[in-house]
């Protein structure tokens, strides 16, 4: 970050998605990011900005950012890891993926701090040359259900965090309760990435780069950072540390 702006809050770009919504007579496409991601960044010291999906563009917007958040979203197109579509693959948008992949390349080339969440973790893995299970039914081992039916802020399982990882240092715990909303998962970690967490059935739930630039988790920490009086199990306050760590890494405050 420029020393002349050392006192400003680090700017964290949140990769945007598109939704088609009704507006009057005709449907309208809208760029958006989930509010829980926006607030998680703002409440942990950063200035969040939403980076809208613009085909064949984006670098000017990336230039505004000190760090990037790759949030959840749709399935990643298997063409980007050289596979044919599985019968249980969800709806994909290769142009949308290309925009996010360009953001991942930009982050690597400019040494930006990155946090990936769910789809964001999967896409970052693909950007580094890794592969995915297009559906967890492909996995040869016995696999639990990873698509919860409860509210997003309800925890439904536990992940074990690997020792000697940055994720362990951030959360400072061996296990942590999480929510779970995915049917795809990392199969082979990408080049330069290590596994930082696993679910109880062995599914990869966290990856990171040893240089500290990439931290990514499969669960949705942004939905667990706030207290929910009606459902006390929904609050896991240490999840704030993931967003605080991103902001600090973006500011160059951590090694």
TIMI-639354 format. One line per field, with one value per residue (C-alpha): residue number from 1; x negated, z negated, y negated. Coordinates in steps of 0.001 Angstrom, whole numbers, m for minus. Each point is the difference from the previous one (the first is absolute). Example, Ala and Ser with C-alpha at 12.3 -4.5 7.8 and 13.67 -1.06 7.14 Angstrom:
<sites>
dovo (1; 2)
u (m12300; m1370)
w (m7800; 660)
v (4500; m3440)
</sites>
This chain:
<sites>
dovo (1; 2; 3; 4; 5; 6; 7; 8; 9; 10; 11; 12; 13; 14; 15; 16; 17; 18; 19; 20; 21; 22; 23; 24; 25; 26; 27; 28; 29; 30; 31; 32; 33; 34; 35; 36; 37; 38; 39; 40; 41; 42; 43; 44; 45; 46; 47; 48; 49; 50; 51; 52; 53; 54; 55; 56; 57; 58; 59; 60; 61; 62; 63; 64; 65; 66; 67; 68; 69; 70; 71; 72; 73; 74; 75; 76; 77; 78; 79; 80; 81; 82; 83; 84; 85; 86; 87; 88; 89; 90; 91; 92; 93; 94; 95; 96; 97; 98; 99; 100; 101; 102; 103; 104; 105; 106; 107; 108; 109; 110; 111; 112; 113; 114; 115; 116; 117; 118; 119; 120; 121; 122; 123; 124; 125; 126; 127; 128; 129; 130; 131; 132; 133; 134; 135; 136; 137; 138; 139; 140; 141; 142; 143; 144; 145; 146; 147; 148; 149; 150; 151; 152; 153; 154; 155; 156; 157; 158; 159; 160; 161; 162; 163; 164; 165; 166; 167; 168; 169; 170; 171; 172; 173; 174; 175; 176; 177; 178; 179; 180; 181; 182; 183; 184; 185; 186; 187; 188; 189; 190; 191; 192; 193; 194; 195; 196; 197; 198; 199; 200; 201; 202; 203; 204; 205; 206; 207; 208; 209; 210; 211; 212; 213; 214; 215; 216; 217; 218; 219; 220; 221; 222; 223; 224; 225; 226; 227; 228; 229; 230; 231; 232; 233; 234; 235; 236; 237; 238; 239; 240; 241; 242; 243; 244; 245; 246; 247; 248; 249; 250; 251; 252; 253; 254; 255)
u (0; m1203; m1609; 1941; 3194; m1373; 2733; 2945; 1940; m1105; 2330; 1312; 1581; 2824; 442; 3570; 2639; 3025; 3610; 3033; 2829; 3410; 207; 3337; 951; m3341; m2703; m3188; m3518; m1521; m3581; m247; m1990; 1577; 430; m1518; m3306; 162; 646; m2614; m2668; 1248; 275; m3545; m1869; 318; 1786; 2081; 710; 1979; m1758; 2747; m369; m1032; m990; m3505; m706; m768; m3662; 750; 2292; m2534; m2500; 2169; m389; m2468; 1532; 2710; 2841; 1201; 3437; 2434; 2080; 691; m1955; m3295; 72; m2000; m1581; m2407; m1430; 256; 3008; 3292; 3164; 1301; 3725; 399; m1865; 2033; 522; m3324; m1007; m3466; m210; 752; m2706; m2443; 502; m713; m2999; m1393; 347; m1917; m2773; m141; m255; m2913; m1829; 448; m432; 3427; 1387; 2934; 2738; 2113; 3365; 1802; 105; m2812; m2197; 816; m727; m3304; m975; 807; m1904; m3071; 383; 2022; 3120; 3447; 2544; 2835; 2312; m951; 1600; m3193; m2041; m964; 88; 3191; 1149; 2397; 2689; m1612; 3075; 1744; 3729; m230; m454; m3415; m995; 542; m3063; 451; m3448; m3591; m3219; m3450; m2691; m3444; m2880; m2760; 2344; 897; 3651; m889; m1834; 2940; 2738; m2252; 1976; m302; 3678; 2741; 3772; 1070; 2968; m43; 1570; m1849; 162; m3389; m3379; m3718; m1306; m3666; m1469; m1512; m3697; m1471; 3099; 155; 2997; 801; 3283; 2170; 3559; 750; 287; m3311; 1416; m2446; 1371; m2991; m2979; m2697; m3270; m3130; m855; 3129; 1687; 2799; 2260; 3158; 2727; 2914; 2547; 1651; m1615; 1804; 3271; m1446; m1537; 3148; 1943; 3440; 2069; 2618; m2644; m3023; m1834; m219; m2650; m3684; m1744; m3486; 1053; m530; m3715; 34; 1198; m2256; m2943; 873; 123; m3293; m1697; 1294; m1502; m3345; 363; m673; m2766)
w (0; 779; m3083; 618; m689; m2978; m2333; 2188; m463; 2473; 2978; 441; 3340; m211; 3248; 1143; 1458; 2214; m713; 2219; m1946; 898; 222; 1251; 3300; 1129; m1798; m850; m632; m3223; m1251; m3685; m2919; m3124; m2715; m2605; 1924; 289; m3717; m1030; 1812; m1264; m3603; 27; 1129; 3783; 2597; 2130; 3656; 2314; 3269; 2581; 2559; 3256; 2780; 1396; m2511; m3644; m368; m555; m2854; m1445; m96; m2642; m2426; m2711; m346; 1539; m1400; 2184; m1449; 570; 3113; 2896; 1095; 1839; 3637; 302; 3283; m2153; m1508; 3164; m845; 1713; m1903; m2610; 22; m3393; 985; m746; 2261; 1092; 1788; 1587; 585; m3668; m938; 2398; m1769; m3398; 1394; 1354; m3518; m1396; 2564; m804; m3724; 563; 2326; m2347; m3265; m1345; m3130; 790; m1972; 1750; m1239; 1351; 3806; m564; m1489; 2861; 2651; m1597; m19; 3717; 683; m1503; 2177; m2414; 642; m1577; m703; 2186; m2474; m3255; 1277; 2103; m3141; m584; m3793; m2056; m53; m2272; 1269; 479; 1088; m3181; m135; m3061; 91; 1198; m3493; m1536; m497; 1057; m261; m1094; 1940; m1217; 686; 928; m2313; 1201; 2369; 157; m458; m3333; m1056; 1024; m1743; m2773; m373; 1119; 907; 789; 629; 3499; 2343; 3291; 3343; 2814; 2249; 1653; m1725; 627; 1420; 739; m1562; 2473; 400; m3072; m2142; m3138; m1823; m3168; m1150; 530; m873; m2171; 3138; 1417; 2534; 450; m1795; 144; 2229; m172; 1538; m2165; 947; m1874; 2973; 480; m2808; 1021; m1825; 1229; m2601; m228; m2879; 983; m1209; m3364; m1260; m1446; m3119; 675; m3165; 1418; 999; m2312; 1868; 2986; m1491; 323; m820; 868; 3668; m148; m160; 3596; 1233; m2385; 1228; 3636; m819; m1887; 2778; 2509; m2151; m185; m3762; m271; 1192)
v (0; m3563; m1574; m3218; 1979; 1919; m1263; 942; 3193; 2684; 344; 3549; 801; 2539; 1923; m590; 2281; m621; 838; m485; m1608; m1372; m3767; m1213; 1613; 1422; 2029; m1855; 1260; m1272; 125; 837; 1360; 1457; m2606; 2299; m99; m3788; m432; 2575; m2022; m3376; 1220; 1349; m3088; 8; m2088; 2400; m695; 2277; 860; 608; 2751; m1692; 2441; m533; m2748; m605; m932; m3687; 966; 2432; m2885; m1659; 2894; 932; 3468; 2157; 2083; 2880; 856; 2845; 516; 2347; 3079; m466; 1114; 3268; m1145; m1988; 3174; 2087; 2163; 735; m1047; 2434; 805; m1713; m3152; m3124; m3008; m1506; m3195; 242; m3784; m608; 2504; m1666; m3333; 1545; 1903; m3261; m1434; 2980; m504; m3706; 747; 2396; m2386; m2975; 1925; m937; 1633; 2271; 1746; 2643; 1263; 3112; m552; m2499; 2722; 2358; m2604; m1003; 3669; 288; m3242; 1673; 3117; 2133; 2066; 387; 2660; m1260; 1689; 1681; 3216; 369; 382; 3665; m273; m59; m3603; m1858; m2375; m3410; m1958; m1016; m689; m2239; m3765; m1201; m1134; 3445; 2195; 3627; 1558; m382; m408; 907; m2569; 1249; m912; m2319; m1838; m3648; 946; 1652; m3182; m2175; 1981; 1359; 3207; 3622; 381; m2489; 281; m1001; m269; 1933; m956; 1736; 3038; m566; 149; m115; 3286; m727; m3156; m2432; m699; m1652; 615; 2105; 1475; m1937; 1611; 3077; 958; 3010; 2166; m1220; m2486; m2878; m3076; m2340; m771; m2632; m1079; 153; m3595; m1134; m1662; 2560; 1173; 1842; 1917; 2101; m1150; m3443; m1931; m3207; 1547; 1026; m3241; m1566; 1056; 1462; m86; 2334; 2560; m303; 2760; m2334; m2237; 966; m3307; 1220; m18; m3755; 787; 1235; m3394; m1921; 2064; m812; m3715; 191; 1920; m2554; m2757; 1833; 330; 3747; 2286)
</sites>
